[in-house]
Amino acid sequence: MIRLIGAGGKPGETPAELDTFWTVPNIITVVRFLGVPLFVMFIIQREYAAAVITLVLLSSTDWVDGYVARRFGQVSSVGKWLDPVADRTALIVIAVTFVVDGVAPAWLVWTIVIPDAILIINALILFHGPIALPVSNIGKIRTALLLVGSPLLLLQRVEGFDQPWLEITATTLLILGCIGHLIAFYGYFTATHRVYRLERSA
């Protein structure tokens, strides 16, 4: 059975890191970036079926790029920071779009945006710029929950799919994802300060 976390990699093996942008995983990540405005456009036009399909494709690329990078030895220094940026950008834009369109309540935005804003400000104060930290397992699970719960919640807007169980399932996944987001935020926040203390002591 394929592992969902760390899929494509061999246990105990650290893949060599490429110093180039031009890798297949990075191209997939860029496609994810480009898919976000396409998703917003479909929401604005009330094309909810197309928006759901776009969101599913966006969600799947989050797993695919990591798998391809590990499976084919295309882990890159660019990809290590580009992939988390793409994830956070997609999550924030999707959450804001959902709230503005009335698909989801406002707490979804605040739970995602406020912790990320604190992390950005914290990194600017300590390092005067972004800091690359390894993505934690809870961060990967958080992203998966949010990217699965979001299309399920939106699916209710598609004719013939306005089922109560969809809303319950989607809301549960989003709540769990937001809880995971707060846990991941604490982990990244403390890791940032740990790196800062180590650099100061060195």
Buried (B, 14 or more C-beta within 10 A) or exposed (E): EEEEEEBBBEEEEEBEEBEEEEBEBBEBBBBBBEBBEEBBEBBEEEBBBBBBBBBBBBBEBBBBBBBBBBBEBBBBEBBBBBBBEBBBBBBBBBBBBBBBBEBBEEEBBEBBBEBBEEBEEBBEEBEEEEBEBEBBEBBBBBBBBBBBBBBBBBBBBBEEBEEEEBBEBBBEBBBBBBBBBBBBBEBBBEBBEEBBEEEEEE
